Structure formats: structure tokens, C-alpha cells
Amino acid sequence: MKTIATSFVALIAANAVVAQDIPQAENAWFAAGQAEIAKQLAKTPNTTKAKNVIILISDGNGVGTNYASRIFAGQQDGGFGDEYIQPHEGFPNLALAKTYNVNAQTPDSAGTGTAMMTGVKTKAGVLGVNENVKRGECATITGNTVASFNEIMSDLGKATGIVSTARLTHATPAAAYSKSVDRNFEATLPEGCTEQKDIAAQLIDAMETGVIDVALGGGRRNFIGADIEGEEGKAGRRAEGENLIAAATEMGAYYAWDQATFDAAPKDGTPLLGLFESSHMKYEADRDNEPSLAEMTGAAIEALKVKSGDNGFFLQVEAGRVDHANHDGNLARVVRDQKAMADAVAMADAMTDDADTLIIVTADHEHAIAFNGYCGRGSDILGLCMGIDGAGVVNTGEPELADDGQPYTVAGYLNGAGSILREDMNWAGVRPALTQDEATDLDYTQQALVPKSSETHSGEDVAIYAKGPWAHLVDGTLEQNVIFHVMHHAVTAE
């Protein structure tokens, strides 16, 4: 058997003409396979020093969620969905990241964000510190802080920025600049905690010292006092009289809060602070009067290029609300926010040069999403699982039925608010009838098994996509903290 396999590989590799003699040589799939091999053989590692680094993190977009998003984008584009290639999926280098925290099989975004931004794994729920701290105990932070990639890049003379559709004080963006024994210390600290500042105050400090030059996202409430109303009429969560937005503008930062002020933002090296919602920014499906993730990414790159000059820059971009829609079991918003993330990837790629810019696209963790079968080609990823047509390619248009006689959706969750188990029936599982129109509604909550008010993360690996200098180091199955080390090597290699 080994001899036969070896001979076949040799046949294909030795001469392209020989491959054309195989009976299936005229088949489109066979030709596409040959073209892919040729593309792989043409790869040449880029070992020049990276001038710029961009990491784009889609919060909660594990391999399964990414699959749903690929199908959705492809179907919106007029195809079946399976054959579609998202911008990051065209990157030449790919690996898997193991996402666990040191004390959690199923990770949290603070621990995963810290791993990617500092190079060390740590506990769930903490930021910018090693595993020796006790979550929530401020006294344990002393001697246990670690440097972020933003700090390191700033020390190298490079400009840095963060962009997120979540609050800028939320776990992933906060991992770029803060050191906190609890991710929840966004605007206030427990009584007696004197060893650290709250996370919002740390962001303003980072902007004042030049560690962060651009910060665009949500979370206005964490920067103003409870006696202060933001531009949209919502009060803050800080102590009365505190106004970190005013402090930022007094030190020379430009403040944006809606689409118009964003559009008017200077790109001349002025520090930029954008806070477009009181809490998280709107889902892409509901976005109004605030910039898209791609727009913020483009503005940040433009500003950082001017600020850094020839020294280069580092930018962290987060699609934070992919995670939140997954927690809600609302796949229709998940895939739309991931499409917005894909647009941001395309923006970052178009605005930079592969020769000097390392781009990494990844996720911090996956969710408890699951996919049913057996669905025919072209079944709406948000809708019902349609039957396979044995005589053709497109699905039959007739829903597959479960043993309870009811149709089921292509995608669901293992737990969440859409659980079919009901307390009023002593946790009996009774699935209601479901139509295609109901299943594809923007507000539909996918059916789930285990009842939870909020669907959970899951612990499986996530993908890492990379291109640019030293991107070939993204290979195999890696601990998540190795992402930092790839970025660090890329900017320090001689």
C-alpha cells in the first residue's frame, strides 16, 4: 500500500503532463487541485524584518463560527456558500491555536487576550498579569505584571492603536494596555484597592504616555462620572465629577462620538479617542450613525502611518460583537458582524504591503455552536436543513425531519437561551414547529439543548491566518501565546 501511495505522489509531482493522463484530469475539481499544489510550491518565506504588525481578532469566531460566516457571506454573494473564500482564508499561512487559560479548560477573553498580547498564558478574567495573581485581589498584582506588545512596540518607536466594536475597556482591547487583577474593574475599583488603577484610567494614561495613539470603539460610560450625561443622554459609571474624556482632550487628543465627528477626525498624528456608544457599539445589522469596523480600521491605519513615519506601527482590531451575538444564540447577527470583520481584514490588507507588514487574523476562543445534517447543498445557513438531491446539486427544497416529526435548522447551539428544555414542563424537551421564515428572521434565537440564559464559550482550537514577514512561523498546532512570539520575532529579526 505504501509503495502504491508513494508512486502516485511521485506521478503527480514529477511531471504536470503525466497528471493530465489520469482519467479525471479534465474534471474541474481535479484541475483546481493541481492549481492549488502549484500555488503552494510557489510559496517563498518572507524573512525580512516587519515594519508594521496588524492583528485582527474576531472574538468568538472559532472554526465552527467561521464556517457559518463563510457560508453566509457566500450565499449573500449569490453562491452555495461552501465555495466562498473570506479574505483571511486566502492568506498563505495557517495554524491552530490552543486557547485554554492556565486555570480554565474553557477560556475567557481576558486570559486569551493577555496570551496574545504578552506571550504568556494566565488565568481567566485577568489582564496584563501572569498566573501568580488571585483574581479580584488587588494586593497580588505587585510583581506580577507583564509588558504588552503595544508597550514593546512603543518602546521601539512605533505608533500603536486599538480598534473594537466592544467597549475599549473590555477584555480583548484592554489586554493591549492594562494590568488588572479583574477584567471587571473597568470604571471603578473595590474599596481598598490601591495597587492599580481602573481600566479606563489606564487607557487614558497609555494615551498620555504615547503607548496608545489611536483608540476607537465603545464604552463611553466608563470614562465619565455618574453625574455626567454622554452625548446620547446616558450617564456614566465613574465617581461623580470624573471626566476622562475631558482629560484626554485637555492633553491634546481628538474625541469622536458619532459618524460625523469620526469623519472629521484629523489624520495628522493627533491622538484619536473614539467612543461611539455608552456600552458596546451596535451590531452591524443595527448600525446607525457610527462607523463600521472597516472604516475604523482604515482610519486607524491612516493615522498610525502618519504618526509613525518610517518607524512603522502596531494595530489590534477586534470584532467584539461576534462573541456577544453568539452568547445570545442569535446567529443572524453573528454572521453579519463577522462579515464586517472580513471587510476590515480586506481593508487592512489593501492599505498595507505584504513585503513589510505582518497581518495575523485569529479568534480568542470558540462558542458552543453545532451543525446538523444531512443538509443538501445551498441550504440557508440561518434556515432549515433541506434534503440532499441524489440526482442534482441543489438541495431538494424539502426540510429534513427529526424523529419528532419537526424540521431543524442547519445550525444550533449546545446551550443557550433557545433551549428546548422548559422549566414549566419539568425540563421536558418539546420542539415547536418551525418555518423557514421564522428561522431566518434577524431576531431568531437558534434552538439549543442545555438551558442557559447566555450561551457559553467552548474550549476547542481556533484558526490563525497569517501573511507577510515571518508569517510562515504560523504553522502547526500552537499554544495561543505563541502568536505574540511570532509578532515579536517579526519586528526584531535581523
C-alpha positions as CSV (number, residue, x, y, z in Angstrom):
1,M,0.0,0.0,0.0
2,K,2.9,2.4,0.9
3,T,4.5,1.7,-2.5
4,I,1.3,2.4,-4.4
5,A,0.8,5.7,-2.5
6,T,4.4,6.8,-3.0
7,S,4.2,6.0,-6.7
8,F,1.0,8.1,-7.1
9,V,2.5,11.1,-5.3
10,A,5.6,10.8,-7.5
11,L,3.4,10.6,-10.6
12,I,1.7,13.8,-9.7
13,A,4.8,15.7,-8.6
14,A,7.2,14.6,-11.3
15,N,5.5,16.0,-14.3
16,A,2.4,18.0,-14.8
17,V,1.9,16.4,-18.2
18,V,1.6,13.0,-16.6
19,A,-1.1,14.2,-14.4
20,Q,-3.2,15.1,-17.4
21,D,-3.2,11.5,-18.5
22,I,-5.3,10.5,-15.4
23,P,-8.9,9.9,-16.4
24,Q,-10.2,12.6,-14.2
25,A,-7.7,15.2,-15.5
26,E,-10.5,17.2,-17.3
27,N,-12.6,17.4,-14.1
28,A,-12.8,20.9,-12.7
29,W,-12.1,19.7,-9.2
30,F,-9.0,17.9,-10.3
31,A,-7.7,20.9,-12.2
32,A,-8.4,23.1,-9.2
33,G,-6.4,20.7,-7.0
34,Q,-3.5,20.9,-9.4
35,A,-3.6,24.7,-9.4
36,E,-3.5,24.7,-5.6
37,I,-0.5,22.5,-5.5
38,A,1.3,24.8,-7.9
39,K,0.4,27.8,-5.7
40,Q,1.8,26.0,-2.6
41,L,5.0,25.1,-4.4
42,A,5.5,28.7,-5.4
43,K,5.5,29.9,-1.8
44,T,8.6,31.7,-0.6
45,P,9.0,32.6,3.1
46,N,9.4,36.3,3.7
47,T,12.3,36.7,6.3
48,T,12.7,40.5,6.2
49,K,12.0,42.5,9.4
50,A,8.4,43.6,9.7
51,K,7.9,47.3,9.8
52,N,4.2,47.0,10.7
53,V,2.1,44.4,12.5
54,I,-1.7,44.2,12.5
55,I,-3.6,41.5,14.5
56,L,-7.3,41.2,13.8
57,I,-9.2,39.2,16.5
58,S,-12.7,38.1,15.8
59,D,-14.0,37.5,19.4
60,G,-15.7,34.1,19.4
61,N,-15.0,33.3,15.8
62,G,-13.7,29.7,16.1
63,V,-13.6,27.3,13.3
64,G,-17.3,26.5,13.5
65,T,-18.5,30.1,13.7
66,N,-16.1,30.9,10.9
67,Y,-17.7,28.1,8.8
68,A,-21.2,29.6,9.4
69,S,-19.9,33.1,8.4
70,R,-18.2,31.7,5.2
71,I,-21.5,30.1,4.1
72,F,-23.5,33.2,4.9
73,A,-21.1,35.5,3.0
74,G,-21.0,33.2,0.0
75,Q,-24.8,32.8,-0.1
76,Q,-25.2,36.6,0.1
77,D,-22.8,36.7,-2.8
78,G,-25.1,34.5,-4.8
79,G,-23.4,31.2,-4.4
80,F,-24.0,28.0,-2.4
81,G,-21.7,29.4,0.3
82,D,-19.3,26.4,0.7
83,E,-17.0,27.5,-2.2
84,Y,-16.7,31.1,-0.9
85,I,-13.3,32.4,0.3
86,Q,-13.3,35.0,3.1
87,P,-10.3,37.5,2.8
88,H,-8.4,35.9,5.7
89,E,-9.0,32.4,4.3
90,G,-6.9,33.4,1.3
91,F,-3.8,34.1,3.5
92,P,-0.9,31.7,2.7
93,N,-0.2,30.5,6.3
94,L,-2.4,28.7,8.7
95,A,-2.2,27.2,12.2
96,L,-4.4,26.2,15.1
97,A,-4.2,27.8,18.5
98,K,-4.9,26.0,21.8
99,T,-7.0,28.6,23.7
100,Y,-7.2,27.3,27.3
101,N,-6.3,29.5,30.3
102,V,-4.0,28.1,32.9
103,N,-6.9,27.5,35.3
104,A,-9.7,27.1,32.7
105,Q,-10.3,24.4,30.1
106,T,-12.9,26.7,28.5
107,P,-11.2,30.1,28.2
108,D,-12.3,33.7,28.9
109,S,-11.3,36.6,26.7
110,A,-9.1,38.4,29.2
111,G,-6.9,35.4,29.6
112,T,-6.7,34.7,25.9
113,G,-6.2,38.4,25.1
114,T,-3.3,38.6,27.6
115,A,-1.8,35.5,26.0
116,M,-1.8,37.0,22.5
117,M,-0.6,40.5,23.7
118,T,2.1,39.5,26.2
119,G,3.4,36.0,25.2
120,V,2.3,34.3,28.5
121,K,-0.8,32.3,29.4
122,T,-2.5,33.4,32.5
123,K,-5.8,32.9,34.5
124,A,-9.3,33.5,33.3
125,G,-10.6,37.0,34.0
126,V,-7.3,38.9,34.5
127,L,-5.4,41.3,32.2
128,G,-1.7,42.1,31.7
129,V,-0.6,39.9,34.6
130,N,0.9,36.4,35.0
131,E,-0.7,33.4,36.6
132,N,0.5,34.2,40.1
133,V,-2.2,36.7,40.8
134,K,-5.5,35.9,42.5
135,R,-8.4,37.2,40.6
136,G,-10.0,40.2,42.3
137,E,-7.3,40.6,44.9
138,C,-5.5,43.8,44.2
139,A,-2.6,43.2,46.5
140,T,-1.5,40.2,44.4
141,I,-0.7,42.4,41.4
142,T,2.6,43.6,42.8
143,G,5.5,42.0,41.0
144,N,3.2,40.1,38.6
145,T,2.5,42.5,35.7
146,V,3.8,41.8,32.2
147,A,4.5,44.1,29.2
148,S,2.1,44.2,26.3
149,F,3.1,44.2,22.7
150,N,1.8,47.8,22.4
151,E,4.3,48.8,25.1
152,I,7.1,46.9,23.4
153,M,6.3,48.4,20.0
154,S,6.0,51.9,21.5
155,D,9.5,51.4,23.1
156,L,10.7,50.6,19.6
157,G,9.5,54.0,18.4
158,K,6.4,52.7,16.7
159,A,2.9,54.1,16.9
160,T,0.1,51.7,18.2
161,G,-3.6,51.6,18.3
162,I,-6.7,49.6,19.2
163,V,-10.0,49.3,17.4
164,S,-13.0,47.4,18.7
165,T,-16.8,47.2,18.3
166,A,-16.9,46.3,22.1
167,R,-16.1,48.7,24.9
168,L,-12.5,49.8,24.7
169,T,-12.2,48.7,28.4
170,H,-13.5,45.2,27.5
171,A,-11.2,42.2,27.8
172,T,-9.5,41.9,24.4
173,P,-8.7,45.6,23.7
174,A,-7.8,46.1,27.3
175,A,-5.2,43.4,27.0
176,A,-3.3,45.9,24.8
177,Y,-2.6,48.4,27.6
178,S,-4.0,47.4,31.1
179,K,-2.8,45.5,34.1
180,S,-5.7,44.4,36.2
181,V,-6.5,41.5,38.6
182,D,-10.0,41.6,37.3
183,R,-11.4,42.4,33.9
184,N,-14.5,43.9,35.5
185,F,-12.6,46.8,37.1
186,E,-13.5,48.9,34.0
187,A,-14.6,52.1,35.7
188,T,-14.4,51.5,39.5
189,L,-12.3,49.6,41.9
190,P,-13.2,47.7,45.1
191,E,-12.7,49.6,48.4
192,G,-9.1,49.4,49.5
193,C,-7.7,48.6,46.1
194,T,-4.7,51.0,45.7
195,E,-2.3,48.8,43.8
196,Q,-3.8,49.5,40.4
197,K,-6.0,52.0,38.6
198,D,-9.3,51.1,36.9
199,I,-9.0,50.0,33.2
200,A,-10.5,53.2,31.7
201,A,-8.0,55.4,33.6
202,Q,-5.2,53.1,32.4
203,L,-6.2,53.7,28.8
204,I,-6.0,57.5,29.3
205,D,-2.6,57.0,30.9
206,A,-1.5,54.9,28.0
207,M,-2.6,57.7,25.6
208,E,-0.8,60.3,27.6
209,T,2.5,58.4,27.6
210,G,2.2,57.6,23.9
211,V,1.7,53.8,24.3
212,I,-1.7,54.1,22.6
213,D,-2.0,56.7,19.8
214,V,-5.4,55.6,18.4
215,A,-8.3,54.1,20.4
216,L,-11.7,53.6,18.6
217,G,-14.6,51.7,19.9
218,G,-17.4,51.7,22.5
219,G,-17.6,52.2,26.3
220,R,-18.2,55.9,26.9
221,R,-19.9,55.2,30.2
222,N,-16.6,54.1,31.8
223,F,-14.9,57.4,31.1
224,I,-17.5,59.8,32.7
225,G,-19.0,60.2,36.1
226,A,-22.5,59.1,37.2
227,D,-23.5,62.8,37.3
228,I,-22.4,63.3,33.7
229,E,-24.5,62.5,30.6
230,G,-22.8,61.4,27.4
231,E,-23.8,62.8,24.0
232,E,-26.7,60.3,23.8
233,G,-28.1,61.1,27.2
234,K,-26.8,58.1,29.2
235,A,-25.0,58.7,32.4
236,G,-21.5,57.4,33.2
237,R,-20.3,54.9,35.7
238,R,-17.4,56.6,37.3
239,A,-17.3,58.6,40.5
240,E,-19.2,61.9,40.3
241,G,-17.2,64.7,38.7
242,E,-14.8,62.4,36.9
243,N,-14.4,63.0,33.2
244,L,-11.7,61.1,31.4
245,I,-12.9,62.3,28.0
246,A,-12.2,65.9,29.1
247,A,-8.8,64.8,30.4
248,A,-8.0,63.2,27.1
249,T,-8.9,66.3,25.1
250,E,-7.0,68.6,27.5
251,M,-3.9,66.6,26.8
252,G,-4.4,67.1,23.0
253,A,-6.5,64.1,21.9
254,Y,-9.3,64.5,19.4
255,Y,-12.6,63.0,20.6
256,A,-15.2,61.4,18.2
257,W,-18.5,60.1,19.3
258,D,-20.6,59.7,16.1
259,Q,-20.2,59.3,12.3
260,A,-19.8,63.0,11.7
261,T,-17.1,63.5,14.3
262,F,-15.4,60.3,13.2
263,D,-15.4,61.5,9.6
264,A,-13.9,64.9,10.7
265,A,-11.1,63.3,12.8
266,P,-7.6,64.5,11.9
267,K,-5.0,62.0,10.5
268,D,-2.0,64.2,11.2
269,G,-0.6,62.3,14.2
270,T,-3.1,63.8,16.7
271,P,-4.1,61.1,19.3
272,L,-7.5,59.8,18.5
273,L,-10.1,58.7,21.0
274,G,-13.4,57.4,19.6
275,L,-16.2,56.3,22.0
276,F,-19.3,55.7,19.8
277,E,-21.7,54.1,22.3
278,S,-22.3,54.2,26.1
279,S,-21.5,50.5,26.2
280,H,-20.7,48.3,23.2
281,M,-21.1,49.6,19.7
282,K,-24.2,48.5,17.8
283,Y,-24.3,45.2,15.9
284,E,-23.6,45.6,12.2
285,A,-27.2,44.7,11.4
286,D,-28.4,47.6,13.6
287,R,-25.5,50.1,12.9
288,D,-26.6,53.7,12.6
289,N,-24.7,57.0,13.0
290,E,-21.4,55.2,13.9
291,P,-18.5,53.9,11.8
292,S,-18.1,50.3,10.6
293,L,-15.3,48.2,11.8
294,A,-13.7,48.5,8.4
295,E,-14.0,52.3,8.5
296,M,-12.4,52.4,11.9
297,T,-9.6,50.1,10.8
298,G,-8.9,52.3,7.7
299,A,-8.8,55.5,9.8
300,A,-6.5,53.9,12.4
301,I,-4.1,52.7,9.8
302,E,-4.0,56.1,8.1
303,A,-3.5,57.9,11.4
304,L,-0.8,55.5,12.6
305,K,1.1,55.7,9.3
306,V,1.4,59.5,9.7
307,K,2.2,59.3,13.4
308,S,4.9,56.6,13.0
309,G,6.5,57.9,9.8
310,D,9.2,55.4,8.7
311,N,9.2,53.6,12.1
312,G,6.0,51.6,11.5
313,F,3.1,50.8,13.7
314,F,1.1,48.1,15.5
315,L,-2.7,47.8,15.4
316,Q,-5.0,45.5,17.3
317,V,-8.5,45.2,15.7
318,E,-11.3,43.3,17.5
319,A,-14.7,42.3,16.1
320,G,-16.1,42.1,19.7
321,R,-19.8,41.6,18.9
322,V,-19.4,38.3,17.1
323,D,-19.0,37.0,20.6
324,H,-22.0,38.8,22.0
325,A,-24.4,37.6,19.3
326,N,-23.1,34.0,19.9
327,H,-23.9,34.4,23.6
328,D,-27.4,35.4,22.6
329,G,-27.8,32.4,20.3
330,N,-28.5,34.9,17.5
331,L,-26.6,33.5,14.6
332,A,-28.1,36.0,12.1
333,R,-26.2,38.8,13.9
334,V,-23.1,36.7,14.4
335,V,-22.5,36.2,10.7
336,R,-23.2,39.8,9.8
337,D,-20.7,41.0,12.3
338,Q,-18.2,38.5,11.0
339,K,-18.8,39.8,7.5
340,A,-18.0,43.3,8.8
341,M,-14.8,41.8,10.3
342,A,-13.9,40.2,6.9
343,D,-14.3,43.7,5.4
344,A,-11.9,45.1,8.0
345,V,-9.4,42.4,7.1
346,A,-9.7,43.3,3.4
347,M,-9.2,47.0,4.3
348,A,-6.1,46.3,6.4
349,D,-4.7,44.1,3.6
350,A,-5.4,46.7,0.9
351,M,-3.8,49.6,2.9
352,T,-0.5,47.8,3.6
353,D,2.3,46.0,1.8
354,D,2.9,42.3,2.2
355,A,6.6,43.0,1.9
356,D,6.8,44.9,5.2
357,T,3.6,44.2,7.1
358,L,2.7,41.1,9.1
359,I,-1.1,40.6,9.3
360,I,-2.5,37.9,11.6
361,V,-6.2,37.1,11.8
362,T,-7.4,34.9,14.6
363,A,-10.0,34.4,17.3
364,D,-9.7,34.3,21.1
365,H,-12.0,31.3,21.5
366,E,-14.9,29.4,20.0
367,H,-18.5,29.0,21.2
368,A,-20.8,26.0,21.7
369,I,-22.1,26.2,18.2
370,A,-23.1,23.0,16.4
371,F,-24.2,22.0,12.9
372,N,-26.9,19.5,11.9
373,G,-27.1,17.1,9.0
374,Y,-27.7,15.8,6.4
375,C,-28.3,19.1,4.6
376,G,-28.3,19.5,0.8
377,R,-26.1,22.0,-1.0
378,G,-27.3,25.6,-0.7
379,S,-29.4,25.1,2.5
380,D,-29.6,28.6,4.1
381,I,-27.0,28.6,6.9
382,L,-29.6,30.5,9.0
383,G,-32.5,28.4,8.0
384,L,-33.8,24.9,7.8
385,C,-31.8,21.9,6.8
386,M,-33.1,20.9,3.3
387,G,-32.7,17.4,1.8
388,I,-29.9,16.2,-0.4
389,D,-30.9,15.7,-4.1
390,G,-29.3,12.5,-5.3
391,A,-29.9,13.5,-9.0
392,G,-28.6,17.0,-8.8
393,V,-26.6,19.6,-6.9
394,V,-29.0,22.0,-5.3
395,N,-31.0,20.8,-2.2
396,T,-34.5,19.4,-2.7
397,G,-36.2,22.4,-1.0
398,E,-37.9,20.0,1.4
399,P,-36.9,20.2,5.1
400,E,-35.2,17.2,6.7
401,L,-37.3,16.0,9.7
402,A,-36.1,14.8,13.0
403,D,-37.6,11.8,14.8
404,D,-40.2,14.1,16.5
405,G,-41.5,14.9,13.0
406,Q,-40.3,18.5,13.1
407,P,-37.8,20.2,10.8
408,Y,-34.5,21.5,12.3
409,T,-32.1,24.3,11.4
410,V,-28.6,23.8,9.9
411,A,-27.0,25.4,12.9
412,G,-27.8,25.4,16.6
413,Y,-26.1,25.6,20.0
414,L,-25.4,23.1,22.7
415,N,-26.6,25.5,25.3
416,G,-28.3,28.9,25.5
417,A,-31.5,30.9,25.7
418,G,-33.0,28.9,22.9
419,S,-33.1,25.7,24.9
420,I,-35.9,23.3,24.0
421,L,-35.9,22.2,27.7
422,R,-38.6,24.0,29.7
423,E,-38.8,24.5,33.4
424,D,-42.6,24.7,33.3
425,M,-42.6,21.2,31.9
426,N,-40.1,19.9,34.4
427,W,-37.4,20.3,31.9
428,A,-39.1,18.2,29.2
429,G,-37.8,18.8,25.7
430,V,-40.6,19.7,23.2
431,R,-39.6,21.3,19.9
432,P,-42.1,23.7,18.4
433,A,-42.9,23.7,14.7
434,L,-40.6,26.0,12.8
435,T,-40.9,27.6,9.4
436,Q,-38.1,28.9,7.1
437,D,-39.3,32.5,7.6
438,E,-39.1,32.2,11.3
439,A,-35.7,30.5,11.3
440,T,-34.1,33.2,9.0
441,D,-35.6,36.2,10.9
442,L,-32.9,38.6,12.1
443,D,-34.0,38.2,15.8
444,Y,-34.3,34.4,15.8
445,T,-32.7,32.6,18.7
446,Q,-31.3,29.3,17.5
447,Q,-32.6,26.1,19.2
448,A,-30.2,24.9,21.9
449,L,-30.1,21.9,24.2
450,V,-28.9,22.8,27.7
451,P,-30.8,25.8,29.2
452,K,-28.6,28.8,29.9
453,S,-29.5,32.5,29.9
454,S,-26.3,33.2,28.0
455,E,-24.7,30.6,25.7
456,T,-21.1,29.8,26.7
457,H,-17.7,29.8,25.2
458,S,-16.1,26.4,24.2
459,G,-12.6,25.2,24.5
460,E,-11.6,23.9,21.1
461,D,-8.8,25.2,19.0
462,V,-9.2,28.3,16.8
463,A,-7.5,29.1,13.5
464,I,-4.7,31.6,12.9
465,Y,-4.3,33.0,9.4
466,A,-1.1,35.0,8.5
467,K,0.7,36.8,5.7
468,G,3.7,39.0,5.4
469,P,7.2,38.9,7.1
470,W,7.7,35.7,9.1
471,A,4.1,34.6,8.6
472,H,5.5,31.1,7.9
473,L,6.1,30.7,11.6
474,V,2.3,30.4,11.9
475,D,2.3,26.6,11.3
476,G,1.0,23.5,13.1
477,T,-0.8,23.4,16.4
478,L,0.4,26.2,18.7
479,E,-0.2,27.5,22.2
480,Q,-2.1,30.7,21.8
481,N,0.7,32.8,23.5
482,V,3.0,31.9,20.6
483,I,1.1,34.4,18.5
484,F,2.9,37.1,20.5
485,H,6.3,35.5,19.8
486,V,5.7,35.4,16.1
487,M,4.9,39.1,16.1
488,H,7.8,39.9,18.3
489,H,10.3,37.9,16.2
490,A,8.9,39.6,13.0
491,V,9.8,43.1,14.3
492,T,13.1,42.2,15.9
493,A,14.6,39.7,13.4
494,E,17.9,40.7,11.9
